Amino acid sequence: MVSAGAVASAAPSASASVSVSVEEPKLVKPPVEGVALAGSGEGDAVVHRSKTAAGDLVVWAEPEGDATLILAAYEKKRGEAIGAPVVVRRTSGRVTALDVVVTTDGNDLAVAWASVLEDGQKGHVSAVVFGSLDLKRMSKPATVELVMDHPVTVARVAMVPSPRGGVVVAHESKLTKCLSDYSTPKSMVDCPVYEAVAVTVGGGTSVLGNKPLDVGPGLDVALVPFDDKGLLLFGSGMHGGRTQSSITVPWTKGEAAPTADALSCSGLAGYAPEYRRGEDGEVVCIGSDMRFDEAAKDCARPAGGDKDRCLRARALGHDGKLRGNDDVVTKVECAAHKQKLTLRAGTVTLLQPSSYADDFLAKPCR
């Protein structure tokens, strides 16, 4: 039996920080390859790499019996740490997702993780630790939520820095009742919930918004900043096919959330979409599909691989309105070292590159 005390507990204040030992583990090296979310293959290493003002940071999860060590280091090159790794946290269960951001003021590093307890049969937990960029200081963890009412084999977490301070974390919350569209007649069933939670550097938490989905447990979650009022929270899961959903939430509890249309990718592009910001304040959903219908005949051709692939993207304008009713990308090109997508409703230039769009270019724009 795993108790709540055995997992990350909330930090009462920012001053409740501890020095991190750099003496152990001495022989552990950063994985050369890995993914920030486990589950795409057997034995995936859970790794998050990012560039900070202090250098190239790698954070990864190292199994240790029934627990997991979360480790961090700066790298000379991929897989080669500068000095011994720092123990960010030892947490119960198996870590299945990591996310790492630097706070808006540039003073703190935030590491979020999700772990499943007893292979998910006892639930899952999401938590956040704040630390200094030099990795010499780490706070006690703030628990986003301990969920023990339904099993999951892979728990997800996503995080963005908040302009109000601290971070906003997306995760899968407790089950609630929702009306099922899959039953005849329609009835109330247990549904997993995707949720956004604000976490302060001092460890305080507040729920910003959530929504149930009539799907199986193990939700995918994502967060994208929208404007100075708030951000978009995405959730998706499987119930026969892929069900997608999005809501807006404020940066701070009690404030008004922005108003925006729901954003999702269609067809196969909706199974593992990427979300990116555009130069003009757009939020873009991007994914890969097949050119199997008449609408896709004008789809841009990939530079290599399966030529039947079609890049699809939906853009939500800064006014909160969807651009057009079609998501076929007819052209992918580079503009000032950024990816520029042409849709029938206009063009959008991405602030961050999309790996899907990379496949439609002869060489990367960056």
C-alpha positions in Angstrom: 0.0 0.0 0.0 1.4 3.4 -1.0 0.5 6.3 1.3 0.3 9.9 0.4 3.2 10.6 2.7 5.4 8.3 0.5 5.1 10.6 -2.4 6.0 14.2 -3.0 4.4 16.5 -0.4 3.7 20.2 -0.8 6.3 22.8 0.1 5.1 25.3 2.6 7.3 28.2 1.6 10.1 29.2 -0.8 12.5 29.3 2.1 12.0 25.6 2.6 14.8 24.7 0.3 17.5 22.1 0.7 21.0 21.8 -0.6 21.4 19.0 -3.2 24.2 16.5 -2.8 26.5 16.2 -5.9 28.3 13.2 -4.4 25.9 10.6 -5.7 25.1 8.8 -7.8 28.7 8.8 -9.1 28.4 6.4 -12.0 25.1 7.5 -13.6 25.4 9.3 -16.9 22.7 11.1 -18.9 21.0 8.9 -21.5 22.0 9.7 -25.0 18.5 9.2 -26.3 15.1 9.3 -24.6 11.7 10.9 -24.6 10.0 13.3 -22.2 7.0 11.0 -22.1 7.3 7.2 -21.7 5.1 4.8 -23.5 6.1 5.1 -27.2 8.3 2.0 -26.9 9.3 -0.6 -24.4 12.0 0.6 -22.0 11.9 4.2 -23.0 14.2 6.4 -21.0 12.3 9.4 -19.7 14.5 12.4 -20.6 13.9 16.2 -21.0 16.6 18.4 -22.7 16.4 22.1 -22.8 18.6 25.1 -23.4 18.9 27.6 -20.5 21.0 30.7 -19.8 23.3 28.4 -17.8 23.8 25.9 -20.6 22.4 22.7 -22.1 20.3 21.1 -19.3 19.3 17.5 -19.2 16.8 16.1 -16.6 16.1 12.4 -16.6 14.5 9.6 -14.5 16.5 6.7 -13.2 14.6 3.7 -11.7 15.7 2.7 -8.2 13.7 -0.3 -7.0 10.1 0.8 -6.4 11.1 4.4 -6.6 12.7 6.8 -9.2 15.6 9.2 -8.9 15.1 12.4 -10.9 18.5 13.6 -11.9 19.8 16.8 -13.6 23.1 17.9 -15.2 24.5 20.3 -17.7 26.0 18.6 -20.7 29.3 19.2 -22.7 27.7 17.1 -25.4 24.8 14.7 -25.5 25.3 12.0 -22.9 28.3 13.6 -21.3 27.6 15.6 -18.1 29.7 18.5 -16.7 30.5 17.1 -13.3 28.4 14.7 -11.3 24.6 14.7 -11.8 22.4 16.4 -9.1 19.6 14.5 -7.4 16.5 16.7 -8.0 14.2 14.3 -6.1 13.7 10.7 -5.2 10.0 10.0 -5.7 7.8 6.9 -5.2 6.7 5.0 -8.2 7.8 4.9 -11.8 8.2 8.3 -13.5 6.5 8.3 -16.9 6.7 12.0 -17.9 8.9 15.0 -17.3 8.7 18.7 -18.1 11.2 21.5 -17.4 10.9 25.3 -17.7 12.6 28.4 -16.5 10.3 30.8 -14.6 9.4 34.1 -16.4 11.7 36.2 -14.2 14.6 33.9 -15.1 15.5 33.2 -11.5 14.2 29.6 -11.0 14.1 26.3 -12.7 11.0 24.2 -12.4 10.9 20.4 -12.9 7.5 18.7 -13.1 6.9 15.0 -13.2 4.2 12.4 -13.2 4.7 8.9 -11.7 2.6 5.8 -11.5 2.4 3.9 -8.2 2.8 0.2 -8.3 2.7 0.2 -12.1 -0.4 2.4 -12.0 -2.6 0.1 -10.0 -2.4 2.4 -6.9 -2.9 5.6 -8.9 -0.5 8.3 -10.0 1.0 11.6 -8.7 2.1 14.8 -10.3 4.5 17.2 -8.6 6.8 20.2 -9.1 10.2 21.2 -7.7 11.8 24.6 -8.0 15.5 25.1 -8.0 18.3 27.5 -8.9 19.7 27.4 -12.5 23.1 26.3 -11.1 21.3 23.2 -9.6 22.8 24.0 -6.1 19.4 24.6 -4.6 16.2 22.6 -4.8 12.9 23.2 -3.0 10.8 20.6 -1.4 8.2 19.3 -3.9 4.8 20.7 -4.3 2.2 18.0 -5.0 -0.1 19.0 -7.8 -2.4 16.0 -7.0 -2.3 12.4 -5.8 -4.9 10.5 -7.7 -5.8 7.0 -6.4 -9.3 6.4 -7.8 -8.3 4.8 -11.1 -5.3 3.0 -12.5 -3.1 4.3 -15.4 0.0 2.8 -16.9 1.3 6.1 -18.2 0.6 9.4 -16.5 1.3 12.7 -18.3 2.3 16.2 -17.3 2.8 19.5 -19.1 4.0 22.8 -17.8 4.5 26.5 -18.8 6.0 29.4 -16.9 3.3 31.9 -15.7 3.7 35.7 -16.2 2.2 36.0 -12.7 5.1 34.0 -11.3 5.6 30.3 -10.7 4.2 27.8 -13.3 1.0 26.3 -14.6 0.8 22.5 -14.7 -1.5 20.3 -16.7 -2.3 16.8 -15.5 -4.9 14.1 -15.3 -7.1 14.5 -12.2 -9.7 12.4 -10.3 -12.6 10.7 -12.1 -16.0 12.5 -12.2 -19.3 11.7 -13.7 -20.0 12.9 -17.3 -22.7 12.2 -19.9 -21.5 9.6 -22.3 -22.2 9.9 -26.0 -21.3 6.3 -26.6 -24.1 4.7 -24.6 -27.7 4.1 -25.8 -29.6 5.7 -24.1 -27.1 8.3 -23.0 -26.1 7.9 -19.4 -23.7 9.2 -16.7 -20.4 7.4 -16.6 -17.0 7.8 -14.8 -14.7 10.1 -16.8 -11.1 11.1 -16.4 -10.5 14.9 -16.1 -7.8 17.0 -17.6 -6.9 20.0 -15.4 -4.7 23.0 -15.1 -3.1 24.0 -11.7 -1.1 27.1 -10.9 1.9 26.4 -8.7 3.8 29.2 -6.9 7.5 29.1 -6.2 6.5 28.8 -2.6 4.6 25.6 -3.2 1.0 26.9 -3.2 -1.4 25.4 -5.6 -4.8 26.5 -7.1 -7.0 24.8 -9.7 -7.5 27.1 -12.7 -9.9 24.9 -14.7 -10.7 21.4 -15.8 -13.0 19.3 -18.0 -14.0 15.7 -18.1 -13.6 13.5 -21.2 -15.6 10.4 -22.0 -12.5 8.3 -22.8 -10.3 5.7 -21.1 -7.8 6.7 -18.4 -4.3 7.9 -19.4 -5.0 11.3 -20.9 -2.7 13.3 -23.1 -2.4 16.9 -21.9 -0.9 20.1 -23.3 -0.7 23.8 -22.4 -0.2 26.8 -24.8 0.0 30.4 -23.6 -2.7 32.5 -25.4 -2.6 36.1 -24.2 -2.2 38.2 -21.0 -5.4 36.8 -19.6 -4.7 33.1 -19.9 -3.8 30.0 -21.8 -5.3 27.0 -23.7 -5.5 23.7 -22.0 -5.8 20.6 -24.2 -6.8 17.1 -23.3 -7.3 14.0 -25.4 -7.8 10.2 -25.0 -9.0 7.1 -26.6 -12.6 5.7 -26.8 -12.5 3.7 -30.0 -10.9 6.6 -31.8 -9.2 9.7 -30.5 -11.3 12.3 -28.7 -9.8 15.8 -28.4 -10.9 18.7 -26.3 -9.7 22.2 -25.3 -10.7 24.9 -22.9 -9.3 28.3 -21.9 -8.1 29.0 -18.3 -6.8 32.1 -16.6 -3.3 32.6 -15.4 -4.5 33.2 -11.8 -7.6 31.7 -10.0 -10.4 34.2 -9.8 -9.5 36.1 -13.0 -11.5 35.9 -16.2 -10.2 33.3 -18.8 -9.8 34.4 -22.4 -12.5 33.5 -24.9 -11.5 31.3 -27.8 -13.0 28.6 -30.1 -12.1 25.0 -29.4 -9.0 23.9 -31.4 -8.2 20.4 -32.6 -6.6 18.6 -35.5 -8.7 16.4 -37.7 -8.3 12.8 -38.7 -5.1 10.9 -38.0 -3.4 14.3 -37.4 -5.3 14.4 -34.1 -3.7 11.3 -32.7 -0.4 12.9 -31.7 -0.6 16.6 -32.5 2.0 19.3 -31.8 0.9 22.8 -30.6 2.9 25.8 -31.6 2.6 29.6 -31.4 2.5 31.8 -34.6 4.2 35.1 -35.1 0.9 37.0 -35.1 -0.3 35.4 -31.8 -1.9 32.3 -33.3 -2.1 29.0 -31.7 -1.6 26.2 -34.2 -2.4 22.5 -34.0 -0.2 20.4 -36.4 -0.2 16.8 -37.2 0.4 14.2 -40.0 -2.3 12.5 -41.9 -2.7 10.6 -45.2 -3.9 12.1 -48.5 -6.9 9.8 -48.7 -9.6 12.4 -49.6 -10.4 15.0 -52.3 -9.6 17.8 -49.9 -6.0 16.6 -49.5 -5.2 16.6 -53.2 -3.4 19.9 -52.9 -1.5 18.9 -49.7 2.2 19.7 -49.7 4.5 16.7 -50.6 6.9 15.5 -47.9 10.6 15.8 -48.7 11.2 12.1 -48.1 9.6 8.9 -46.7 6.0 8.0 -47.4 4.8 10.4 -50.2 1.2 9.8 -49.3 1.5 11.8 -46.1 -0.4 15.1 -45.7 0.5 17.8 -43.3 -2.6 19.3 -41.6 -2.8 22.3 -39.4 -5.6 24.4 -37.8 -4.8 28.0 -36.7 -6.6 29.8 -33.9 -6.2 33.6 -34.4 -5.3 36.0 -31.6 -8.9 37.1 -31.7 -9.9 33.6 -30.5 -11.5 32.6 -33.8 -10.5 29.6 -36.0 -9.1 30.5 -39.4 -11.2 28.8 -42.0 -12.8 25.3 -42.1 -10.0 23.5 -43.8 -6.7 22.2 -42.3 -4.7 21.1 -45.4 -1.2 22.6 -45.5 -0.5 23.4 -49.2 3.1 24.6 -48.8 5.9 24.5 -46.2 8.9 26.9 -46.6 11.4 28.8 -44.5 11.0 32.5 -43.8 13.8 34.2 -41.7 14.8 30.8 -40.4 11.3 29.9 -39.3 8.8 27.5 -40.7 6.0 29.2 -42.7 2.9 27.1 -43.5 0.4 28.0 -46.2 -3.2 27.0 -45.6 -6.2 27.8 -47.7 -7.2 30.4 -45.1 -3.8 32.1 -45.2 -0.3 31.7 -43.9 1.2 31.2 -40.4 4.8 31.5 -39.4 5.7 29.3 -36.4 7.8 30.7 -33.5 9.0 27.2 -32.7 9.7 24.5 -35.3 7.4 21.5 -35.7 8.9 18.1 -36.2 6.0 17.3 -38.5 6.7 20.3 -40.7 10.4 19.4 -40.8 9.5 16.3 -42.9 8.1 18.6 -45.6 11.3 20.6 -45.9 14.5 19.6 -47.8 16.5 20.9 -44.8 15.5 22.5 -41.4 14.9 26.2 -41.3 17.0 26.7 -38.2 
